[in-house]
Amino acid sequence: MSIEVGNKLQGKVTGITNFGAFVELEGGKTGLVHISEVADNYVKDINDILTVGDEVTVKVMNVGDDGKIGLSIRKAVDRPRPERSYEKKPRFNKKPAAQAKQPEGFEDIMAKFLKDSDERLSTIKRQTESKRGGRGARRG
């Protein structure tokens, strides 16, 4: 079997560095398994997972023009895909009819506006009155 992107091959770990492991493939070619491609979870020390001489199955991820071969151990493992449910789900939560808010009438909207307006005016009046009449004395 030739070394082409996507192929799964058997190899032997020939060297380990802090950034990955070198794996010898058929025909004497060597590729690199980056530390991020060794396992699905975070790997702090590659020596906890691999040792020199281990036989591993790798997937060829890329072959550079310069002959460098990028490999992955974690993508070489076939995992069943989780089943997806294609039933139609609501895009938003609908409230029951009893809890649904009734549309506001003109009078309700106007009352709400007047209340907000009165609150804003009273806040403005309080702020401006406190700024008048220095030294705490009020002028009448």
C-alpha positions as CSV (number, residue, x, y, z in Angstrom):
1,M,0.0,0.0,0.0
2,S,1.4,3.4,-1.0
3,I,1.6,6.4,1.3
4,E,-1.3,8.6,0.3
5,V,-3.4,11.0,2.3
6,G,-6.2,9.2,4.0
7,N,-4.6,5.7,4.1
8,K,-4.3,3.8,7.3
9,L,-1.0,2.1,7.9
10,Q,0.8,0.1,10.5
11,G,4.0,1.6,11.9
12,K,6.6,1.4,14.7
13,V,7.5,4.2,17.0
14,T,11.2,5.0,16.4
15,G,11.6,8.2,18.4
16,I,9.8,10.4,20.8
17,T,10.2,14.2,21.3
18,N,8.4,16.7,23.4
19,F,6.3,17.7,20.3
20,G,5.4,14.3,18.9
21,A,6.5,10.8,17.9
22,F,8.3,9.6,14.8
23,V,6.8,6.5,13.3
24,E,8.5,4.3,10.7
25,L,6.2,3.1,8.0
26,E,6.5,0.5,5.2
27,G,9.4,1.1,2.8
28,G,11.5,2.6,5.6
29,K,9.8,6.0,5.4
30,T,9.3,7.9,8.6
31,G,6.4,10.3,9.5
32,L,5.6,12.5,12.5
33,V,2.6,12.1,14.8
34,H,2.2,15.5,16.4
35,I,1.4,15.4,20.2
36,S,-2.1,16.8,19.4
37,E,-2.8,13.8,17.1
38,V,-1.9,11.1,19.7
39,A,-5.1,11.0,21.7
40,D,-8.5,12.6,21.8
41,N,-7.9,14.2,25.2
42,Y,-5.1,16.6,26.2
43,V,-1.7,15.0,26.3
44,K,0.8,16.8,28.6
45,D,3.6,14.2,28.3
46,I,3.7,11.9,25.2
47,N,5.8,9.4,27.1
48,D,2.6,8.6,29.2
49,I,1.0,7.2,26.0
50,L,3.8,6.0,23.7
51,T,7.1,4.3,24.1
52,V,9.8,3.6,21.5
53,G,9.1,0.2,19.8
54,D,5.2,0.4,20.1
55,E,3.3,-0.8,17.0
56,V,0.6,1.7,16.1
57,T,-2.0,2.2,13.5
58,V,-1.8,5.7,11.9
59,K,-3.7,7.7,9.3
60,V,-1.7,9.7,6.7
61,M,-2.9,13.3,7.1
62,N,-0.6,15.0,4.7
63,V,2.5,14.4,2.5
64,G,4.7,17.5,2.0
65,D,6.6,18.3,-1.2
66,D,9.8,17.9,0.8
67,G,8.8,14.3,1.7
68,K,7.6,15.0,5.2
69,I,4.7,12.9,6.3
70,G,2.1,14.0,8.8
71,L,0.4,11.2,10.7
72,S,-2.5,10.9,13.2
73,I,-3.1,8.1,15.7
74,R,-6.4,9.4,17.0
75,K,-8.0,9.8,13.5
76,A,-6.9,6.2,12.6
77,V,-9.4,4.8,15.2
78,D,-12.9,4.2,13.7
79,R,-15.5,5.5,16.0
80,P,-19.2,5.1,15.4
81,R,-20.9,8.4,14.8
82,P,-23.6,9.4,17.2
83,E,-27.0,9.0,15.8
84,R,-28.8,12.2,14.9
85,S,-32.4,12.8,15.5
86,Y,-34.0,14.4,12.5
87,E,-37.4,15.0,14.1
88,K,-38.6,18.6,13.8
89,K,-37.9,20.6,16.9
90,P,-39.5,24.0,17.7
91,R,-37.3,26.9,17.0
92,F,-38.5,28.7,20.1
93,N,-40.5,27.9,23.3
94,K,-44.1,28.6,22.9
95,K,-46.1,29.5,26.0
96,P,-49.4,27.8,26.7
97,A,-52.4,29.8,25.6
98,A,-53.4,30.6,29.2
99,Q,-50.0,32.2,29.8
100,A,-49.7,34.0,26.5
101,K,-49.6,37.7,26.8
102,Q,-52.6,39.5,25.4
103,P,-51.8,42.2,22.9
104,E,-51.8,45.7,24.5
105,G,-54.4,48.2,23.6
106,F,-53.7,51.9,23.0
107,E,-54.7,52.8,26.5
108,D,-52.3,50.4,28.0
109,I,-49.4,51.6,25.9
110,M,-50.3,55.3,26.7
111,A,-50.5,54.5,30.4
112,K,-47.1,52.8,30.4
113,F,-45.6,55.8,28.5
114,L,-47.0,58.3,30.9
115,K,-45.7,56.3,33.9
116,D,-42.2,56.1,32.4
117,S,-42.3,59.8,31.5
118,D,-43.3,60.9,35.0
119,E,-40.5,58.8,36.5
120,R,-37.9,60.4,34.2
121,L,-39.2,63.9,34.9
122,S,-39.1,63.4,38.7
123,T,-35.5,62.1,38.5
124,I,-34.5,65.1,36.4
125,K,-36.2,67.5,38.9
126,R,-34.4,65.9,41.9
127,Q,-31.1,66.1,40.2
128,T,-31.5,69.8,39.2
129,E,-33.0,70.9,42.5
130,S,-30.0,69.5,44.4
131,K,-27.6,71.5,42.3
132,R,-29.4,74.8,43.0
133,G,-28.8,77.1,46.0
134,G,-25.2,76.4,47.1
135,R,-24.3,75.7,50.8
136,G,-27.4,73.6,51.3
137,A,-29.8,76.6,51.5
138,R,-32.9,76.5,49.3
139,R,-34.3,79.5,47.7
140,G,-37.9,79.7,47.6
